[in-house]
C-alpha cells in the first residue's frame, strides 16, 4: 500500500492572493485536504511547490 501523503503545512499560515505563503496551497486545497485521495494530494503538492517557487522568484 502506498504511503500516506501528510499535510505540507509548516505552521506559517498566512493567505496572500488566495495562497498560503507557508505551504503554497490554495484556500480550496487547504479546505479539501483531508478528503483528497492520494493522486489529488500529489497534484496539490506539485502545484503548491510551483506557486512557492514563483512567489519567491518575483
N, CA, C and O atoms as CSV, one atom per row, in Angstrom:
chain,resi,resn,atom,element,x,y,z
A,1,UNK,N,N,0.843,-1.185,0.000
A,1,UNK,CA,C,0.000,0.000,0.000
A,1,UNK,C,C,0.883,1.241,0.000
A,1,UNK,O,O,1.923,1.275,0.657
A,2,UNK,N,N,0.462,2.248,-0.736
A,2,UNK,CA,C,1.229,3.486,-0.851
A,2,UNK,C,C,1.228,4.260,0.461
A,2,UNK,O,O,0.260,4.247,1.220
A,3,UNK,N,N,2.339,4.928,0.696
A,3,UNK,CA,C,2.475,5.727,1.909
A,3,UNK,C,C,1.557,6.945,1.848
A,3,UNK,O,O,1.421,7.582,0.803
A,4,UNK,N,N,0.935,7.258,2.973
A,4,UNK,CA,C,0.028,8.398,3.051
A,4,UNK,C,C,0.812,9.705,2.892
A,4,UNK,O,O,1.913,9.837,3.426
A,5,UNK,N,N,0.259,10.647,2.172
A,5,UNK,CA,C,0.877,11.955,1.992
A,5,UNK,C,C,0.366,12.875,3.086
A,5,UNK,O,O,-0.820,13.199,3.145
A,6,UNK,N,N,1.276,13.288,3.945
A,6,UNK,CA,C,0.921,14.178,5.051
A,6,UNK,C,C,0.759,15.612,4.554
A,6,UNK,O,O,1.250,15.972,3.484
A,7,UNK,N,N,0.079,16.403,5.330
A,7,UNK,CA,C,-0.127,17.810,5.006
A,7,UNK,C,C,1.214,18.538,4.933
A,7,UNK,O,O,2.090,18.312,5.767
A,8,UNK,N,N,1.375,19.409,3.939
A,8,UNK,CA,C,2.615,20.176,3.811
A,8,UNK,C,C,2.647,21.411,4.706
A,8,UNK,O,O,3.567,22.222,4.604
A,9,UNK,N,N,1.665,21.562,5.572
A,9,UNK,CA,C,1.586,22.730,6.439
A,9,UNK,C,C,2.855,22.876,7.274
A,9,UNK,O,O,3.327,21.916,7.882
A,10,UNK,N,N,3.401,24.099,7.293
A,10,UNK,CA,C,4.603,24.390,8.082
A,10,UNK,C,C,4.286,25.384,9.200
A,10,UNK,O,O,5.188,26.010,9.757
A,11,UNK,N,N,3.010,25.523,9.519
A,11,UNK,CA,C,2.519,26.393,10.593
A,11,UNK,C,C,2.901,27.862,10.423
A,11,UNK,O,O,3.101,28.581,11.402
A,12,UNK,N,N,2.997,28.291,9.182
A,12,UNK,CA,C,3.178,29.709,8.853
A,12,UNK,C,C,1.980,30.065,7.969
A,12,UNK,O,O,2.133,30.340,6.779
A,13,UNK,N,N,0.819,30.055,8.554
A,13,UNK,CA,C,-0.424,30.184,7.800
A,13,UNK,C,C,-0.801,31.644,7.580
A,13,UNK,O,O,-1.392,32.287,8.447
A,14,UNK,N,N,-0.453,32.145,6.424
A,14,UNK,CA,C,-0.845,33.491,6.027
A,14,UNK,C,C,-1.289,33.423,4.577
A,14,UNK,O,O,-0.555,32.936,3.717
A,15,UNK,N,N,-2.485,33.911,4.311
A,15,UNK,CA,C,-3.006,33.885,2.956
A,15,UNK,C,C,-2.689,35.185,2.232
A,15,UNK,O,O,-2.863,36.275,2.776
A,16,UNK,N,N,-2.226,35.049,1.006
A,16,UNK,CA,C,-1.939,36.194,0.149
A,16,UNK,C,C,-2.375,35.804,-1.256
A,16,UNK,O,O,-1.862,34.845,-1.834
A,17,UNK,N,N,-3.318,36.551,-1.793
A,17,UNK,CA,C,-3.865,36.271,-3.132
A,17,UNK,C,C,-4.398,34.845,-3.251
A,17,UNK,O,O,-4.222,34.201,-4.285
A,18,UNK,N,N,-5.048,34.352,-2.196
A,18,UNK,CA,C,-5.655,33.029,-2.230
A,18,UNK,C,C,-4.690,31.878,-2.063
A,18,UNK,O,O,-5.061,30.725,-2.281
A,19,UNK,N,N,-3.434,32.173,-1.672
A,19,UNK,CA,C,-2.418,31.145,-1.486
A,19,UNK,C,C,-1.787,31.286,-0.107
A,19,UNK,O,O,-1.555,32.400,0.363
A,20,UNK,N,N,-1.513,30.163,0.537
A,20,UNK,CA,C,-0.813,30.192,1.817
A,20,UNK,C,C,0.667,30.447,1.543
A,20,UNK,O,O,1.289,29.724,0.764
A,21,UNK,N,N,1.228,31.466,2.176
A,21,UNK,CA,C,2.630,31.795,1.948
A,21,UNK,C,C,3.570,30.798,2.630
A,21,UNK,O,O,4.771,30.799,2.357
A,22,UNK,N,N,3.045,29.960,3.503
A,22,UNK,CA,C,3.858,28.953,4.179
A,22,UNK,C,C,4.019,27.679,3.367
A,22,UNK,O,O,5.135,27.197,3.175
A,23,UNK,N,N,2.899,27.130,2.887
A,23,UNK,CA,C,2.951,25.839,2.185
A,23,UNK,C,C,2.670,25.936,0.689
A,23,UNK,O,O,2.969,24.999,-0.052
A,24,UNK,N,N,2.106,27.040,0.234
A,24,UNK,CA,C,1.842,27.214,-1.193
A,24,UNK,C,C,0.508,26.683,-1.679
A,24,UNK,O,O,0.183,26.810,-2.859
A,25,UNK,N,N,-0.270,26.087,-0.783
A,25,UNK,CA,C,-1.570,25.562,-1.211
A,25,UNK,C,C,-2.595,26.680,-1.341
A,25,UNK,O,O,-2.503,27.714,-0.679
A,26,UNK,N,N,-3.573,26.449,-2.210
A,26,UNK,CA,C,-4.676,27.396,-2.351
A,26,UNK,C,C,-5.657,27.184,-1.203
A,26,UNK,O,O,-5.604,26.176,-0.498
A,27,UNK,N,N,-6.542,28.142,-1.031
A,27,UNK,CA,C,-7.563,28.034,0.014
A,27,UNK,C,C,-8.392,26.763,-0.193
A,27,UNK,O,O,-8.692,26.054,0.768
A,28,UNK,N,N,-8.759,26.478,-1.437
A,28,UNK,CA,C,-9.556,25.289,-1.743
A,28,UNK,C,C,-8.787,24.008,-1.425
A,28,UNK,O,O,-9.364,23.062,-0.890
A,29,UNK,N,N,-7.495,23.965,-1.745
A,29,UNK,CA,C,-6.685,22.783,-1.448
A,29,UNK,C,C,-6.580,22.562,0.052
A,29,UNK,O,O,-6.643,21.425,0.519
A,30,UNK,N,N,-6.423,23.624,0.799
A,30,UNK,CA,C,-6.354,23.521,2.264
A,30,UNK,C,C,-7.679,23.003,2.800
A,30,UNK,O,O,-7.707,22.102,3.637
A,31,UNK,N,N,-8.762,23.568,2.321
A,31,UNK,CA,C,-10.103,23.210,2.787
A,31,UNK,C,C,-10.417,21.735,2.525
A,31,UNK,O,O,-11.036,21.076,3.361
A,32,UNK,N,N,-9.996,21.221,1.377
A,32,UNK,CA,C,-10.364,19.861,0.975
A,32,UNK,C,C,-9.274,18.817,1.236
A,32,UNK,O,O,-9.447,17.654,0.873
A,33,UNK,N,N,-8.169,19.204,1.850
A,33,UNK,CA,C,-7.029,18.305,2.027
A,33,UNK,C,C,-7.412,16.962,2.652
A,33,UNK,O,O,-7.014,15.914,2.143
A,34,UNK,N,N,-8.161,16.976,3.719
A,34,UNK,CA,C,-8.486,15.732,4.428
A,34,UNK,C,C,-9.311,14.766,3.588
A,34,UNK,O,O,-9.213,13.553,3.777
A,35,UNK,N,N,-10.107,15.269,2.679
A,35,UNK,CA,C,-10.944,14.386,1.860
A,35,UNK,C,C,-10.289,14.015,0.527
A,35,UNK,O,O,-10.851,13.226,-0.233
A,36,UNK,N,N,-9.121,14.565,0.237
A,36,UNK,CA,C,-8.434,14.268,-1.025
A,36,UNK,C,C,-7.835,12.866,-1.018
A,36,UNK,O,O,-7.344,12.388,0.005
A,37,UNK,N,N,-7.884,12.222,-2.171
A,37,UNK,CA,C,-7.223,10.937,-2.369
A,37,UNK,C,C,-5.752,11.206,-2.699
A,37,UNK,O,O,-5.376,12.342,-2.987
A,38,UNK,N,N,-4.930,10.166,-2.657
A,38,UNK,CA,C,-3.500,10.301,-2.897
A,38,UNK,C,C,-3.162,11.035,-4.205
A,38,UNK,O,O,-2.330,11.942,-4.173
A,39,UNK,N,N,-3.764,10.689,-5.349
A,39,UNK,CA,C,-3.423,11.402,-6.590
A,39,UNK,C,C,-3.736,12.903,-6.523
A,39,UNK,O,O,-2.993,13.727,-7.055
A,40,UNK,N,N,-4.840,13.238,-5.865
A,40,UNK,CA,C,-5.206,14.647,-5.713
A,40,UNK,C,C,-4.190,15.373,-4.829
A,40,UNK,O,O,-3.817,16.512,-5.109
A,41,UNK,N,N,-3.752,14.714,-3.776
A,41,UNK,CA,C,-2.765,15.312,-2.884
A,41,UNK,C,C,-1.427,15.508,-3.604
A,41,UNK,O,O,-0.759,16.526,-3.424
A,42,UNK,N,N,-1.048,14.526,-4.418
A,42,UNK,CA,C,0.206,14.644,-5.167
A,42,UNK,C,C,0.148,15.839,-6.121
A,42,UNK,O,O,1.112,16.595,-6.242
A,43,UNK,N,N,-0.991,15.999,-6.795
A,43,UNK,CA,C,-1.168,17.126,-7.706
A,43,UNK,C,C,-1.131,18.447,-6.942
A,43,UNK,O,O,-0.496,19.406,-7.383
A,44,UNK,N,N,-1.813,18.497,-5.794
A,44,UNK,CA,C,-1.836,19.715,-4.976
A,44,UNK,C,C,-0.432,20.067,-4.493
A,44,UNK,O,O,-0.064,21.242,-4.466
A,45,UNK,N,N,0.357,19.055,-4.110
A,45,UNK,CA,C,1.724,19.290,-3.644
A,45,UNK,C,C,2.586,19.860,-4.770
A,45,UNK,O,O,3.385,20.770,-4.551
A,46,UNK,N,N,2.417,19.318,-5.967
A,46,UNK,CA,C,3.192,19.795,-7.120
A,46,UNK,C,C,2.842,21.250,-7.429
A,46,UNK,O,O,3.728,22.079,-7.637
A,47,UNK,N,N,1.553,21.550,-7.457
A,47,UNK,CA,C,1.109,22.916,-7.729
A,47,UNK,C,C,1.572,23.879,-6.639
A,47,UNK,O,O,1.986,25.000,-6.932
A,48,UNK,N,N,1.501,23.443,-5.386
A,48,UNK,CA,C,1.936,24.283,-4.261
A,48,UNK,C,C,3.418,24.604,-4.387
A,48,UNK,O,O,3.833,25.741,-4.163
A,49,UNK,N,N,4.213,23.605,-4.744
A,49,UNK,CA,C,5.649,23.813,-4.910
A,49,UNK,C,C,5.916,24.831,-6.029
A,49,UNK,O,O,6.770,25.706,-5.889
A,50,UNK,N,N,5.187,24.706,-7.127
A,50,UNK,CA,C,5.344,25.645,-8.241
A,50,UNK,C,C,4.959,27.059,-7.816
A,50,UNK,O,O,5.635,28.022,-8.178
A,51,UNK,N,N,3.878,27.188,-7.052
A,51,UNK,CA,C,3.446,28.512,-6.582
A,51,UNK,C,C,4.491,29.142,-5.676
A,51,UNK,O,O,4.789,30.330,-5.793
A,52,UNK,N,N,5.049,28.339,-4.767
A,52,UNK,CA,C,6.068,28.881,-3.855
A,52,UNK,C,C,7.313,29.331,-4.623
A,52,UNK,O,O,7.876,30.386,-4.332
A,53,UNK,N,N,7.736,28.538,-5.592
A,53,UNK,CA,C,8.896,28.913,-6.398
A,53,UNK,C,C,8.645,30.199,-7.173
A,53,UNK,O,O,9.517,31.062,-7.273
A,54,UNK,N,N,7.434,30.312,-7.721
A,54,UNK,CA,C,7.077,31.501,-8.483
A,54,UNK,C,C,7.033,32.738,-7.568
A,54,UNK,O,O,7.481,33.818,-7.953
A,55,UNK,N,N,6.496,32.568,-6.371
A,55,UNK,CA,C,6.358,33.716,-5.454
A,55,UNK,C,C,7.714,34.191,-4.924
A,55,UNK,O,O,7.878,35.373,-4.623
A,56,UNK,N,N,8.679,33.289,-4.807
A,56,UNK,CA,C,9.998,33.674,-4.313
A,56,UNK,C,C,10.890,34.218,-5.425
A,56,UNK,O,O,11.892,34.880,-5.153
A,57,UNK,N,N,10.528,33.940,-6.672
A,57,UNK,CA,C,11.347,34.449,-7.781
A,57,UNK,C,C,10.944,35.859,-8.188
A,57,UNK,O,O,11.661,36.510,-8.948
A,58,UNK,N,N,9.816,36.336,-7.698
A,58,UNK,CA,C,9.343,37.703,-8.039
A,58,UNK,C,C,10.011,38.748,-7.203
A,58,UNK,O,O,9.731,39.937,-7.360
